[in-house]
Amino acid sequence: METVFRISNCTMENQIKFATCTLLGSALTWWNSHVRNAGHDVAYVMTWTNLKKKITDKYCPRGKIKKLEVEMWNLKVKGADVVSYNQHFQELALKYVRMFPEELDKVEKYVSGLPNMIYESVMASKPKTMHDAIEFATELMEKKISTIAERQAKNKRKLDNNNQAQ
């Protein structure tokens, strides 16, 4: 929804009107009931953040939220596949925005899931945003993989040369 707000240049004062006009079914019934109980003026001065929280509280079962929390806290890079980790981390972070009240909390959790071979270097770079952390980690992992591949090729050539010399 935030993307739609940006693309359509939706002002903050119109975000609730815009978002609630997209509700369907039971969510629309819930919203109409809220407007009736709170009053039109009160309901529509709510912030988008508050509306997201109300919708999450109403429609996301505690069990599902707990499952997302556990999945996020156990998320680590598998092998050297930082790209898949980046994707999965961002998907989970979008589903459970309350887990990271500040950008630095999200960055810290992201970095904690990186493999040891790049963890210290990414920490030392002190990324302030997810974009910075992801870019640096991805670039660093690509360099590590490239270096490993070069070493393996060099060792293979040495082995081949030694075998030919015998």
N, C-alpha and C positions, 0 to 999 in steps of 0.2 A: 504494500500500500504506500509506503514511503516513496518508492520509485514513481508511482502514479502521481503522488503529490508534487514531486519535483518536476516531472515531465509536463504536468498540466499547470504549473505555477500556482498551485493551490495555496492560498495564504493560510496561516495558522488558524485564523478565526473561522475559516470555512472547512477545515479538515474534518471536523466531526460531522457536519452536514454531508460532506462528500462521502465519507466512509460509511455512514449509517444508511445512505441511500443504496448501498450495494448489498446490504444484509438481506437474507432470504429466510423463509421458513421460520423455525423456532427462534432463530437469532433476531429476526425482524419483530416477532411477537414480543420477545424479551425487551427489545429496545423501545417499542411503542409503550409497553407497560412502564418502563423506566421513565419515559418522558411524561406519561400521565401522572405517575407518582411524584416525581421530582419537580415537575413543571417544565415547560418548554424552555424558558430562559435559563434555568439552572442546568438542565440537561445539555444544552448546546454550548455552554461556556466551558465544559469539561475539556481537558487537553487530550490530544491523541494518545499520549502515554497512559493517561488514566483510563481511557476507553479500552486500550489494548489489555491493560491489567484486568479490568472488569470482564472482558470477553474471555480472557485466559482463565480467570477464576471460575467463571460460569461453565465453560465448555471443555476445559482440559482437565481430565481426571487426575487426582493426586498420584495414582499409581503410574500413569504415563509420564508425568513430570519427573517422578523419582527414577524411572527407567532412563529417561534422557540424562538426568544428572549422573547416574552411574556410568552410562555410556560415555559421557563427556569426560568424567574424571579418569576413566580407564583408557581413554583414547591415546594411542602412541603411533608413531611412524612404524610401518611394517617394512622391514628390510631397509631399502633406500628410497622407498616410494613416497617422497615428500609431497608430490603433486596430489596423490590420492588423499593423503592426510590433510592437506590444505583444503580440499574440496569438502571432505567429511566434517572437518572441524567447523568450517564456515556454515555448513548446513545445520549442524547441531546448535551452533551459537545463534543462528537466526530463529530456530524453533524455541529456544529457551533463553530469551533475552535477559530475564531477571537474574540469571546466573552471574552475569558480569555487569555490575552497576557502572563500572568505569572501563574505558578502553584499555587502560594499563592492566586491569584484572584479566581481561581477555588475552592480552599479549603474553602475560606471565603464564597463563595456563597453556597457551599455544606452544610457547618455548619449552615448557616442561615435558611436552610429548615428543620432542625431537630426539634423535639418536645421539649417543655420547660423542660420536665423531664430529658433530657440528654444534652440539649444545653449548659448550663453553664459548665458542666464537660468537654465536648469536647473542648469548647473554652479555658478552663483553661489548658488543655493538650498541647495547642499551636502546633497543627499538622502542619508540614511543607510540607507534600505531601498528595495527594489524598489517597494513600494507607494507610498512617497513620490515616487519618481522618476516612476513611471507616472502617478500622479494629477496631479502638477505639469505634466509634459510634455503630457498630454492636455488639461488645462484651458488651458494656454498656447496650444496649437495651435488650440483652438476659438476663443479670443479673437482670435488672429491672422487666422484665416479669416473671422470675423465682421467684423473691422475692414476687411479687404480688400474684402469684399462691400459693406460700407457705403460705402467710398470709391468703388467702381465704380458703385454706385447714384447717389451724389451727382454724380459726373462725368457720368453718363448724363443726369441731370436738367439739369445745366448745359448740356450739349451740346444737349439737346432745347429748352431755353429759348432758347439762342442761335440755333438753327435757326428757331424760331418768330418770333423778333424780326426776322429778315431778310426 
